[in-house]
Each structure stands twice: as C-alpha cells, then as structure tokens.
C-alpha cells in the first residue's frame, strides 16, 4: 500500500491525513475508490461521495476522472475539515468540494442535481455495541444514516442513467437489496472481498442503477486481498495490486 505514519498515507499522486477522523483509511474505502465506475465516459462527470471522512474516495475518483467535479458530503465537523485540507493539498483541488451537511437534508434541498456516479462507504453497524465517543459512533453506526435514508437520497440526486456504488457487509445484504428495490434500483455489478482464499467474504462492493436502465443480469466477481501472512508481513495478491496500481506506491 502507500506509506502511512502519524496518520498519514502517501499515494502516488496525493497524500491523505486522517488524524481528525473517527474512521481511519481502510481497505473498504480504497477498493471502492478504485472499483466504482460510471455508466458513461462523459468528460465532465458529476460525482458525489456520501460520508467522505478523510476524503480518500473522493480524491481517488478525482484522479481517475480528471475532468469530473466531486462533491463530498460529511456530517461530522472534524472529518469535513480533514476532507477539505486533504483536497486543498492535492493536485485535484479545483475538482473537489466538501459540504458539512446531513445527506438527508442536502438531497432534499438540491434539485435536478443529476449525478453520474454516487458512492458511499457508509456507517453500517446496526444494533452493535457502541463506543463512548460520539464521532466514532457517527462514523460506524447507521443511526444517523439508515440504508433506507441513504437510498432515498441517492434516488433524488442520481441521473436516470447514473450509477450508485457502495461497500456493504455480507451479513446485511438482504436489507440492502430490499431497500434498493423499494427505491427502484437494481443490482448491476457485485464483487465479494475475500481476506484470503481460506476466508469467507465479510464485505462486498456493489453497483446499482434505476431498474428501467438494466437489461441484463448483474456481473458478479470476487477479489482476494492477501496471499496470507508470511513472517509478519502482508503479501497482497496480484489481482489486488492490479486494482490499486494507479494509487499505491508499491502496487
């Protein structure tokens, strides 16, 4: 991966600090940033990152789609501040903005936004033990952004042929698919994340479009992250390194 220390991760073209964020940079976020794709190759894409945290996903998408505009939505004040700082120090500052808002409120207020790509690594712990720290609970538990509220908001801001990408726990897949159906979304792409070949997946990446745009079955795949621990060192697979090659220093 990139180099990290003192809550800093250095990628090939930008650096991300996350010391102010309750939720630190993790595999879920960087995989979504590298994997998510719009349905069209328009030069000027409108992208939204819901729950941006440190802003790492937004930065990755700004790098991948160099003529896009990326709007990050973050409710927690310190995380929003961190996103803005990371955006300002990147080569993509002119493409990026961060709004310190509730996604529910913002999606109600904007009209005819028509995003080409919406992504989210949302808080998805549900009915789990909580931390004594408010910001950490906000980043990890879905009280402030239930999946129904998330999809309701996405349905309001997504263009008719837009794509919504999300990383989600396998144990709650039925809830995600049920909520997607309620808001007229259909699964178009799904990728299971396996820690190693010996482990079952606990997370998966998925993409949805409005049902009327979908004419075929979802494309399903998987990615194995590591070959296995060897002498205390993480050894990533060739397929994971291929996914991350434009971002990680040693990929």
Buried (B, 14 or more C-beta within 10 A) or exposed (E): BBEBEEBBBBBEBBBBBBEBBBBBBBBBBBBBBBBBBBBEEEEEBBBBBBBBBBBBBBBBBBBBBEEBBBBBBBBBEBBBBBBBBBBEEBEBBEBBBBBBBBBBEBBEEBEEBEBBBBBBBBBBBBEEEEEEEEBBBBBBBBEBBBBBBBBBBBBBBBBEBBBBBBBBBEEBBEBBBEBBBEBEBBBBBBBBBBBEEEEEBEBBBBBBBBEEBBEEEEEEEBBBBBBEEEEEEEEBBEEBEEBBEBBBEEB
